[in-house]
Amino acid sequence: MEIRPAIAARDAARCAEIYRPFVTDGWTSFETDPPDADEMARRMGDYGASHAWLVALRGGEVAGYAYASAHRTRAAYASSCDVAVYVDPAFARQGIGQALYARLLPMLADRGFHAAYAGIALPNPGSIGLHEAMGFTPVGIYREVGWKCGGWRDVGWWQRLL
């Protein structure tokens, strides 16, 4: 497996393809319209410049990606970031999420970030397992914070000090 920084011109369409079912087929993402390749390229540029965006390749194909973004916009939050990882279901349970985080989290620490946060729409035992295996601990739950797929959804928050 190769892990490298995302290159928008090469990776945006594939990352959008991976992300699409997380938006359209369930409540994992609270977005309601999946971003297209252009929007994904914009996000890669923004988050890659300010934080980081990585892709994992299997057999030359992007199998998953992970990125960090601002946790909140107020200045005192600048040393905290949100993280997310998405893996194509065809490549699930092959250690790709862990490998991406194993590269991303030290990068964030090297860039001066102090804490990483992951919001997980509940229930999602796979994502909880991944984050806890990577050293994240639960810090709280926003109850019924979003309406998706015909119901109110909770979001749990996990934290890892870097």
Kinemage of the C-alpha trace (Angstrom):
@kinemage 1
@onewidth
@group {chain A} dominant
@subgroup {mainchain}
@vectorlist {calphas} color= white
{ca met a 1} P 0.000 0.000 0.000
{ca glu a 2} L 1.203 3.473 -0.860
{ca ile a 3} L 0.114 6.532 1.114
{ca arg a 4} L 0.818 9.964 -0.275
{ca pro a 5} L -0.510 13.523 -0.197
{ca ala a 6} L -3.574 13.953 -2.382
{ca ile a 7} L -3.130 15.570 -5.783
{ca ala a 8} L -6.404 17.222 -6.715
{ca ala a 9} L -5.989 16.817 -10.481
{ca arg a 10} L -5.388 13.070 -10.072
{ca asp a 11} L -7.402 12.149 -6.990
{ca ala a 12} L -10.454 14.409 -6.655
{ca ala a 13} L -12.779 12.389 -8.886
{ca arg a 14} L -11.892 9.113 -7.184
{ca cys a 15} L -12.267 10.594 -3.684
{ca ala a 16} L -15.668 11.987 -4.695
{ca glu a 17} L -16.615 8.511 -5.957
{ca ile a 18} L -15.569 6.892 -2.665
{ca tyr a 19} L -17.439 9.496 -0.607
{ca arg a 20} L -20.692 9.474 -2.624
{ca pro a 21} L -22.330 6.397 -0.992
{ca phe a 22} L -21.489 7.695 2.489
{ca val a 23} L -23.647 10.723 1.620
{ca thr a 24} L -26.432 9.063 -0.380
{ca asp a 25} L -26.872 5.654 1.238
{ca gly a 26} L -26.940 6.387 4.957
{ca trp a 27} L -26.226 8.836 7.730
{ca thr a 28} L -22.444 8.410 8.011
{ca ser a 29} L -22.087 11.860 6.465
{ca phe a 30} L -24.467 14.682 7.291
{ca glu a 31} L -24.107 16.112 3.805
{ca thr a 32} L -27.222 15.607 1.702
{ca asp a 33} L -25.732 16.231 -1.749
{ca pro a 34} L -22.488 14.469 -2.596
{ca pro a 35} L -19.732 16.796 -3.760
{ca asp a 36} L -18.562 16.449 -7.340
{ca ala a 37} L -14.923 16.224 -8.403
{ca asp a 38} L -14.562 20.014 -8.623
{ca glu a 39} L -15.832 20.534 -5.078
{ca met a 40} L -13.641 17.687 -3.819
{ca ala a 41} L -10.636 19.297 -5.540
{ca arg a 42} L -11.458 22.601 -3.816
{ca arg a 43} L -11.594 20.853 -0.436
{ca met a 44} L -8.331 19.050 -1.122
{ca gly a 45} L -6.675 22.369 -1.887
{ca asp a 46} L -8.083 24.088 1.185
{ca tyr a 47} L -7.555 21.309 3.724
{ca gly a 48} L -4.318 20.118 2.192
{ca ala a 49} L -2.827 23.602 2.487
{ca ser a 50} L -4.006 24.317 6.019
{ca his a 51} L -3.903 20.815 7.522
{ca ala a 52} L -3.391 17.670 5.399
{ca trp a 53} L -5.141 15.348 2.929
{ca leu a 54} L -3.755 11.887 2.206
{ca val a 55} L -4.777 9.077 -0.123
{ca ala a 56} L -4.051 5.368 0.159
{ca leu a 57} L -3.424 3.410 -3.020
{ca arg a 58} L -3.839 -0.319 -3.559
{ca gly a 59} L -2.671 -1.603 -6.901
{ca gly a 60} L -2.347 1.961 -8.149
{ca glu a 61} L -5.998 2.792 -7.323
{ca val a 62} L -7.091 5.211 -4.603
{ca ala a 63} L -8.726 2.922 -2.033
{ca gly a 64} L -9.325 5.516 0.682
{ca tyr a 65} L -8.443 8.922 1.981
{ca ala a 66} L -8.063 10.838 5.221
{ca tyr a 67} L -7.881 14.522 5.924
{ca ala a 68} L -7.870 17.114 8.667
{ca ser a 69} L -9.665 20.435 8.751
{ca ala a 70} L -10.297 23.265 11.182
{ca his a 71} L -12.155 22.247 14.329
{ca arg a 72} L -13.780 25.657 14.787
{ca thr a 73} L -13.073 29.101 13.343
{ca arg a 74} L -12.321 31.097 16.498
{ca ala a 75} L -8.630 31.755 17.100
{ca ala a 76} L -8.307 29.810 20.364
{ca tyr a 77} L -9.264 26.619 18.496
{ca ala a 78} L -6.423 26.952 15.971
{ca ser a 79} L -4.349 24.155 17.544
{ca ser a 80} L -7.237 21.671 17.284
{ca cys a 81} L -8.459 19.945 14.143
{ca asp a 82} L -11.153 17.586 12.932
{ca val a 83} L -10.163 14.403 11.141
{ca ala a 84} L -12.011 11.988 8.904
{ca val a 85} L -11.230 8.848 6.962
{ca tyr a 86} L -13.211 7.206 4.156
{ca val a 87} L -12.399 3.852 2.597
{ca asp a 88} L -14.006 2.336 -0.483
{ca pro a 89} L -16.131 -0.571 0.838
{ca ala a 90} L -14.383 -2.865 -1.663
{ca phe a 91} L -11.209 -2.293 0.378
{ca ala a 92} L -12.788 -2.321 3.848
{ca arg a 93} L -11.214 -4.157 6.763
{ca gln a 94} L -7.769 -4.245 5.158
{ca gly a 95} L -6.087 -1.787 7.535
{ca ile a 96} L -6.333 1.175 5.160
{ca gly a 97} L -8.014 3.477 7.680
{ca gln a 98} L -5.398 2.686 10.311
{ca ala a 99} L -2.559 3.176 7.826
{ca leu a 100} L -3.951 6.549 6.775
{ca tyr a 101} L -4.324 7.738 10.367
{ca ala a 102} L -0.873 6.363 11.251
{ca arg a 103} L 0.547 8.831 8.701
{ca leu a 104} L -1.914 11.700 9.186
{ca leu a 105} L -1.787 12.078 12.970
{ca pro a 106} L 2.019 12.483 13.254
{ca met a 107} L 1.911 14.960 10.346
{ca leu a 108} L -0.600 17.040 12.255
{ca ala a 109} L 1.543 16.957 15.394
{ca asp a 110} L 4.579 18.039 13.344
{ca arg a 111} L 2.514 20.954 12.007
{ca gly a 112} L 1.796 22.129 15.552
{ca phe a 113} L -1.677 20.754 16.128
{ca his a 114} L -2.381 19.702 19.703
{ca ala a 115} L -5.651 17.744 19.496
{ca ala a 116} L -7.615 15.884 16.831
{ca tyr a 117} L -11.374 15.353 16.992
{ca ala a 118} L -13.558 12.898 15.116
{ca gly a 119} L -17.321 13.243 14.893
{ca ile a 120} L -19.009 9.892 14.292
{ca ala a 121} L -22.673 9.619 13.332
{ca leu a 122} L -24.125 6.903 15.547
{ca pro a 123} L -24.404 3.988 15.438
{ca asn a 124} L -21.171 3.185 13.632
{ca pro a 125} L -19.231 0.428 15.408
{ca gly a 126} L -16.645 0.177 12.612
{ca ser a 127} L -15.664 3.832 12.850
{ca ile a 128} L -15.687 3.754 16.642
{ca gly a 129} L -13.409 0.701 16.577
{ca leu a 130} L -10.997 2.372 14.165
{ca his a 131} L -10.779 5.578 16.156
{ca glu a 132} L -10.355 3.842 19.502
{ca ala a 133} L -7.678 1.559 18.003
{ca met a 134} L -5.864 4.753 16.976
{ca gly a 135} L -5.959 6.153 20.510
{ca phe a 136} L -9.065 8.333 20.348
{ca thr a 137} L -11.250 8.461 23.456
{ca pro a 138} L -14.931 9.416 23.643
{ca val a 139} L -15.680 12.902 24.943
{ca gly a 140} L -19.428 13.264 24.426
{ca ile a 141} L -22.503 12.895 22.277
{ca tyr a 142} L -24.583 15.525 20.533
{ca arg a 143} L -28.059 14.003 20.824
{ca glu a 144} L -30.414 14.316 17.855
{ca val a 145} L -28.155 16.907 16.260
{ca gly a 146} L -29.037 16.117 12.645
{ca trp a 147} L -31.979 14.869 10.600
{ca lys a 148} L -30.993 12.323 7.964
{ca cys a 149} L -32.586 9.250 6.405
{ca gly a 150} L -35.939 9.939 8.028
{ca gly a 151} L -34.750 10.269 11.617
{ca trp a 152} L -32.840 12.247 14.179
{ca arg a 153} L -29.188 11.223 14.399
{ca asp a 154} L -26.717 11.449 17.249
{ca val a 155} L -23.066 12.315 16.718
{ca gly a 156} L -20.437 11.058 19.125
{ca trp a 157} L -17.172 12.934 19.490
{ca trp a 158} L -13.799 11.308 20.025
{ca gln a 159} L -10.541 13.075 20.862
{ca arg a 160} L -6.873 12.258 20.607
{ca leu a 161} L -4.164 14.507 21.963
{ca leu a 162} L -1.319 14.659 19.484
